[in-house]
Amino acid sequence: MSFPARDLLDLLRNHQDGIADPLRSDLSEPEILELLSRLVVVMAAYGFSGGREISFARRSEEAGVHILPVNFYSPVPDVSRLPAAWLRAWRAGKGFDLRPGAQRELLAGLGKWAPELEQFPEDPVEGGTGFYWNNPTFCRGDASVYYSLIRELRPRRIVEVGCGMSTLVALAAAGRNGPTAMVCVEPYPEEYLPAALRETHAELLAVPVQEVDDAVFARLGHGDFLFIDSTHVSKAGSDVNHLILRVLPALEPGVVVHFHDIFLPWDMPEEWIFDKRIFWNEQYLLLAFLLYNAEFEVLLANQYLGREHGELFRASFPKVDIPGGASFWIRRKSGPASPD
């Protein structure tokens, strides 16, 4: 059967924007997925052959998607061939000191701040700009620890890279401590954030962290916080590379650093990889940075504490229904390795 390929090209050129609605009305959801998958097969067959690979990749990127071949060179894992047992069995080992005793001691001490957490409502208050528990981005365990660490360590300066619900927690805790300088680096701030920051005179830098002056981080001193909730992906030009490989080594002694969505000492959750197709690799670079690194120490690993010491977590924070979280806290022990 000869297919009029030019007719198809003309159809897509002239009616591309109008094709989606008929798809939804004429086809069932399984049929739509079948159609799309068959189109992908055709694209892959011709896009990755005949010397079209680079041009095809560029045109796809212009359309807002990356279409990658499945092979062993790709940074995206082939989950159809990835044994789940590998993920379950993997655990960071030699050269990575979790300091479990110190973690438990610090966690137990943070419990004295738990009564103050009662100030937060379960749901958003109409017209309000404060933190609330039933939010989709910063879970109870992580929020409880962040608030309590600020109250416990009383940082004079906090720099957040990646802001939102965590920022509202920090503002509440810092407000109890007294004067605390706060800089929020967030290129895509949520609508509520500028209003919340104006009320506290915190500074918002709505730019990528790669464009932030080094002096912002150089001003962090002993006991100050660098809170990182990044794109979670190490790649050319990424914020993750910039922060771990450039900012962290230059921090002053005593600076406390947070990373979010870190599940060390275990691998990423199976559900994220197999069901949600989330392939973040930040925690692998962070682990490599920490291996045999005597200049940084682990303070708290919320995932570890929730899984291995859940009863202690509940005792410290009774309001937390599921102990743990995905916050990972470290601290600079000694000074910068070398001057600039």
Rosetta blueprint (number, residue, H / E / L):
1 M L
2 S L
3 F L
4 P L
5 A H
6 R H
7 D H
8 L H
9 L H
10 D H
11 L H
12 L H
13 R H
14 N H
15 H H
16 Q H
17 D H
18 G H
19 I L
20 A H
21 D H
22 P H
23 L H
24 R H
25 S H
26 D H
27 L L
28 S L
29 E H
30 P H
31 E H
32 I H
33 L H
34 E H
35 L H
36 L H
37 S H
38 R H
39 L H
40 V H
41 V H
42 V H
43 M H
44 A H
45 A H
46 Y H
47 G H
48 F L
49 S L
50 G L
51 G L
52 R L
53 E H
54 I H
55 S H
56 F H
57 A H
58 R H
59 R H
60 S H
61 E H
62 E H
63 A L
64 G L
65 V L
66 H L
67 I L
68 L L
69 P L
70 V L
71 N L
72 F L
73 Y L
74 S L
75 P L
76 V L
77 P L
78 D L
79 V H
80 S H
81 R H
82 L L
83 P L
84 A H
85 A H
86 W H
87 L H
88 R H
89 A H
90 W L
91 R E
92 A L
93 G L
94 K L
95 G L
96 F L
97 D L
98 L L
99 R L
100 P H
101 G H
102 A H
103 Q H
104 R H
105 E H
106 L H
107 L H
108 A H
109 G H
110 L H
111 G H
112 K H
113 W H
114 A H
115 P H
116 E H
117 L H
118 E H
119 Q H
120 F L
121 P L
122 E L
123 D L
124 P L
125 V L
126 E L
127 G L
128 G L
129 T L
130 G L
131 F L
132 Y L
133 W L
134 N L
135 N L
136 P L
137 T L
138 F L
139 C L
140 R H
141 G H
142 D H
143 A H
144 S H
145 V H
146 Y H
147 Y H
148 S H
149 L H
150 I H
151 R H
152 E H
153 L H
154 R L
155 P L
156 R L
157 R E
158 I E
159 V E
160 E E
161 V E
162 G L
163 C L
164 G L
165 M H
166 S H
167 T H
168 L H
169 V H
170 A H
171 L H
172 A H
173 A H
174 A H
175 G H
176 R H
177 N H
178 G L
179 P L
180 T L
181 A E
182 M E
183 V E
184 C E
185 V E
186 E L
187 P L
188 Y L
189 P L
190 E L
191 E L
192 Y H
193 L H
194 P H
195 A H
196 A H
197 L H
198 R H
199 E L
200 T L
201 H L
202 A L
203 E E
204 L E
205 L E
206 A L
207 V L
208 P L
209 V H
210 Q H
211 E H
212 V L
213 D L
214 D H
215 A H
216 V H
217 F H
218 A H
219 R L
220 L L
221 G L
222 H L
223 G L
224 D L
225 F E
226 L E
227 F E
228 I E
229 D L
230 S L
231 T L
232 H L
233 V L
234 S L
235 K L
236 A L
237 G L
238 S L
239 D H
240 V H
241 N H
242 H H
243 L H
244 I H
245 L H
246 R H
247 V H
248 L H
249 P H
250 A H
251 L L
252 E L
253 P L
254 G L
255 V L
256 V E
257 V E
258 H E
259 F E
260 H L
261 D L
262 I L
263 F L
264 L L
265 P L
266 W E
267 D L
268 M L
269 P L
270 E H
271 E H
272 W H
273 I H
274 F H
275 D H
276 K L
277 R L
278 I L
279 F L
280 W L
281 N L
282 E H
283 Q H
284 Y H
285 L H
286 L H
287 L H
288 A H
289 F H
290 L H
291 L L
292 Y L
293 N L
294 A L
295 E L
296 F E
297 E E
298 V E
299 L E
300 L E
301 A E
302 N H
303 Q H
304 Y H
305 L H
306 G H
307 R H
308 E H
309 H L
310 G H
311 E H
312 L H
313 F H
314 R H
315 A H
316 S H
317 F L
318 P L
319 K L
320 V L
321 D L
322 I L
323 P L
324 G L
325 G L
326 A L
327 S L
328 F E
329 W E
330 I E
331 R E
332 R E
333 K L
334 S L
335 G L
336 P L
337 A L
338 S L
339 P L
340 D L
